[in-house]
């Protein structure tokens, strides 16, 4: 998602606890016991013959590890548990790419990078690439490059499973809709044509808790993030499935590194075509009950 750049360009925040989401707020636990079951974690054959004419790749190869920026607070998407284990759809995408670049899972160093300083982390070489609900847009492309999109998200609505009154953004008139302060979906749902009563909180997890407690009627943000919460609580929550914005997620990397960009694009296409992508989706975000939709290939190059 697009965010307001309130952080000064400077040090990258590497957090072991929950950090800002793609929309600029925080995810994390909503307080109740999750019931979605085990999150899928796949293994991918390592391409030992990989040879990429990229400064970042050569540096990583010499170091014997590749550093990947990711989220740590988005259930079933990009999450780090108390043991340090990383799981989720974006984590699987990151692992697929690493394997094709010649790095095993043991050679991956994940770094949790705050949303406000993602471009800084990438442009300064503090991560080799970044996978984490990262919307491709023209402003960001002035500073970094993107491979993808590997997933097209959109602002949607998370509701209680038994609530049939909300079927899309046009049915929230008079309803209480929660999102995080300053998020793009919040600004969209605030428009008079929808007629929603909005609640603005600091974390998505707080919005989800209020939804579970009956204090609000819906939560809005990217559908990928909402799918993660629905996957955690499939008997309690569901995603409406009527996106009202378009947010193409890409893999962020150093600007001008065409060789690495093409190698990542090749990796994404390979795993979309061989079924790894579908398996990863169904074992993570797909647990929300949402249907799998494969990205269109070939992916953009240039």
C-alpha positions in Angstrom: 0.0 0.0 0.0 1.0 3.6 -0.4 2.1 5.3 2.8 2.8 8.8 3.9 6.5 9.3 4.2 6.7 10.8 7.7 10.0 9.2 8.7 13.1 11.1 7.9 15.5 9.2 5.5 18.0 7.7 7.8 18.6 4.6 9.8 16.7 1.5 8.9 14.6 0.1 11.7 15.3 -3.6 12.2 12.6 -4.8 14.6 12.2 -8.1 16.3 8.7 -7.1 17.4 5.7 -6.0 15.3 6.5 -3.2 12.8 4.5 -1.0 10.4 2.4 -2.8 7.8 2.2 -1.9 4.1 -0.4 0.7 5.0 1.7 2.3 7.7 0.2 0.6 10.8 0.7 -2.6 12.6 -0.8 -6.0 12.4 -0.1 -8.7 15.1 -2.4 -10.7 17.3 -6.0 -9.6 17.8 -6.0 -11.1 21.3 -8.2 -14.2 20.8 -7.0 -17.7 20.1 -6.3 -18.3 16.4 -7.8 -21.4 14.9 -6.4 -21.4 11.3 -4.0 -24.3 11.8 -0.4 -24.8 10.6 1.0 -22.4 8.1 2.5 -23.9 4.9 6.3 -23.9 4.7 7.8 -25.3 1.5 11.2 -26.4 0.4 12.6 -25.4 -3.0 15.5 -27.0 -5.0 18.5 -24.8 -5.0 20.0 -23.8 -8.3 23.7 -24.5 -7.7 24.5 -23.3 -11.2 23.1 -19.8 -10.7 25.3 -17.0 -12.0 23.9 -13.5 -12.0 25.9 -10.6 -13.3 24.7 -8.4 -10.4 26.7 -6.5 -7.8 24.2 -7.5 -5.1 24.2 -11.1 -6.1 28.0 -11.3 -6.3 28.3 -9.7 -2.8 25.7 -12.2 -1.4 27.5 -15.1 -3.0 30.8 -14.1 -1.6 29.2 -13.7 1.9 27.5 -17.1 1.6 24.1 -15.6 2.5 21.4 -13.4 1.0 19.6 -10.7 3.0 15.9 -10.3 2.4 13.7 -7.6 3.7 10.3 -8.7 5.0 7.4 -8.1 7.3 7.1 -9.9 10.7 3.7 -9.0 11.9 1.3 -10.0 9.1 -0.3 -13.4 9.9 -0.1 -16.0 7.1 1.6 -13.4 4.9 4.9 -12.3 6.5 5.1 -13.3 10.2 7.8 -14.1 12.7 6.8 -16.1 15.8 8.4 -16.1 19.2 10.9 -18.7 18.2 12.1 -16.5 15.3 10.5 -18.8 12.6 9.2 -16.9 9.5 6.1 -18.0 7.8 3.5 -16.7 5.3 2.9 -16.3 1.6 5.4 -13.5 1.1 8.0 -15.5 3.0 7.4 -18.4 0.6 7.9 -16.1 -2.4 11.1 -14.8 -0.9 12.4 -18.4 -0.4 11.5 -19.4 -4.0 13.5 -16.5 -5.4 16.4 -17.3 -3.1 16.5 -20.9 -4.2 16.6 -19.9 -7.9 19.4 -17.5 -7.1 21.5 -20.3 -5.6 20.8 -19.8 -1.9 19.3 -22.5 0.5 16.9 -21.5 3.2 19.7 -21.8 5.7 21.6 -19.1 3.7 18.7 -16.6 4.0 18.9 -13.8 6.5 15.6 -12.1 6.9 15.5 -8.5 8.2 12.3 -6.8 9.4 12.3 -3.4 7.9 9.9 -0.6 8.8 7.6 0.4 5.9 8.7 4.1 6.1 12.4 3.2 5.3 12.1 0.4 2.8 13.5 2.5 -0.1 16.4 3.5 2.1 17.2 -0.1 3.1 17.1 -1.2 -0.6 19.0 1.7 -2.0 21.8 1.5 0.6 22.2 -2.2 0.0 21.1 -3.2 3.5 18.8 -5.8 2.0 19.4 -7.6 -1.4 15.7 -7.6 -2.1 12.4 -7.0 -0.3 9.2 -9.0 -0.3 6.4 -7.6 1.9 3.1 -6.2 0.6 5.1 -3.7 -1.4 2.9 -1.8 -3.9 4.6 -0.9 -7.2 4.1 2.8 -7.9 5.8 5.5 -9.9 7.0 7.5 -6.9 8.9 4.5 -5.5 10.3 3.6 -8.9 12.2 6.8 -8.8 14.3 5.4 -6.0 14.3 1.6 -6.6 13.3 -1.1 -9.1 10.6 -3.7 -8.9 10.2 -7.3 -10.2 6.7 -8.4 -10.6 3.9 -7.9 -9.8 3.6 -11.3 -8.3 0.3 -10.5 -6.6 -2.4 -7.9 -7.2 -4.1 -6.8 -4.0 -6.9 -4.3 -3.5 -8.6 -2.7 -0.6 -11.4 -4.9 0.7 -13.5 -5.6 3.8 -13.1 -8.1 6.6 -16.4 -8.9 8.3 -17.7 -11.4 10.8 -18.4 -14.7 9.1 -22.2 -14.7 9.9 -22.7 -11.1 8.8 -24.4 -11.2 5.4 -25.4 -7.5 5.3 -22.0 -6.3 4.0 -21.4 -7.5 0.4 -19.1 -4.7 -0.8 -18.1 -1.1 -0.3 -21.5 0.1 -1.5 -23.2 -1.6 1.5 -21.4 0.1 4.3 -23.7 3.1 4.7 -24.2 3.7 8.4 -21.8 0.8 9.2 -18.8 1.2 11.5 -15.6 0.5 9.5 -12.1 0.4 11.1 -8.7 0.9 9.6 -5.4 2.4 10.7 -4.7 6.1 10.8 -3.6 7.5 7.4 -4.1 4.4 5.4 -5.1 4.6 1.7 -8.2 2.3 2.2 -9.3 4.5 5.1 -9.2 7.6 3.0 -11.1 5.7 0.3 -13.9 4.4 2.5 -14.3 7.9 4.1 -15.6 9.2 0.8 -19.2 10.4 1.1 -20.5 8.0 -1.6 -19.9 5.1 0.8 -21.5 6.7 3.9 -19.5 4.7 6.4 -18.8 5.6 10.0 -15.0 5.2 10.4 -12.9 4.3 13.4 -9.2 5.0 13.2 -6.8 3.0 15.3 -3.0 2.5 15.5 -2.9 -1.2 14.6 -4.9 -3.6 12.4 -4.9 -6.1 15.3 -6.9 -3.6 17.4 -9.4 -3.2 14.5 -9.8 -6.9 14.2 -10.3 -7.2 18.0 -13.1 -4.6 17.8 -14.6 -6.6 14.9 -14.6 -9.8 16.9 -16.0 -8.0 19.9 -18.8 -6.4 17.8 -17.7 -2.8 18.3 -17.2 -2.3 14.5 -18.8 -4.0 11.5 -15.8 -4.2 9.2 -12.1 -3.7 8.8 -10.6 -2.4 5.6 -7.1 -2.6 4.2 -5.3 -4.6 1.5 -7.1 -7.9 0.9 -3.9 -9.8 1.4 -3.6 -8.6 4.9 -7.3 -9.2 5.6 -6.9 -12.8 4.2 -4.2 -13.4 6.7 -6.6 -12.5 9.6 -9.4 -14.6 8.0 -7.0 -17.5 7.6 -6.2 -17.3 11.4 -9.9 -17.3 12.3 -11.8 -19.0 9.4 -14.8 -19.9 11.6 -15.2 -16.3 12.8 -14.1 -14.0 9.9 -14.3 -13.7 6.2 -13.1 -11.4 3.4 -16.0 -9.9 1.4 -14.0 -10.3 -1.9 -15.0 -7.1 -3.6 -11.7 -5.1 -3.9 -12.2 -1.4 -4.6 -8.6 -0.3 -5.3 -5.8 -2.0 -7.1 -2.4 -2.5 -5.4 0.2 -4.6 -7.5 2.8 -6.1 -5.1 6.3 -6.3 -6.4 9.8 -7.4 -5.2 11.9 -4.3 -4.4 15.6 -4.2 -5.4 18.4 -1.8 -6.1 17.7 0.6 -8.9 19.5 -0.2 -12.1 20.3 -3.8 -11.2 18.7 -5.2 -14.3 20.5 -8.6 -14.1 19.0 -9.2 -10.6 15.6 -7.9 -11.6 15.5 -10.3 -14.6 16.7 -13.2 -12.4 14.0 -12.5 -9.9 11.4 -12.2 -12.6 12.5 -15.5 -14.1 12.2 -17.1 -10.7 8.7 -15.8 -10.1 7.5 -17.0 -13.5 9.1 -20.5 -12.9 7.3 -21.0 -9.6 4.0 -19.7 -10.9 4.1 -22.1 -13.7 5.4 -25.2 -11.8 2.7 -25.0 -9.1 4.8 -23.9 -6.2 3.1 -20.5 -6.1 -0.4 -22.1 -6.0 0.6 -24.5 -3.3 2.1 -21.7 -1.2 -1.0 -19.5 -1.6 -3.4 -22.3 -0.7 -1.4 -23.2 2.4 -1.3 -19.6 3.6 -3.7 -16.9 2.4 -5.9 -19.5 0.8 -6.9 -20.8 4.3 -9.1 -17.7 4.4 -11.4 -19.5 2.0 -10.6 -17.2 -0.9 -10.0 -18.6 -4.4 -6.6 -18.9 -6.0 -5.9 -16.6 -8.9 -2.6 -17.1 -10.7 -0.7 -13.9 -11.9 -0.6 -13.4 -15.6 2.7 -14.4 -17.2 5.0 -13.3 -18.7 5.7 -10.7 -16.1 6.9 -7.2 -17.1 10.5 -6.7 -17.9 12.6 -3.6 -18.8 
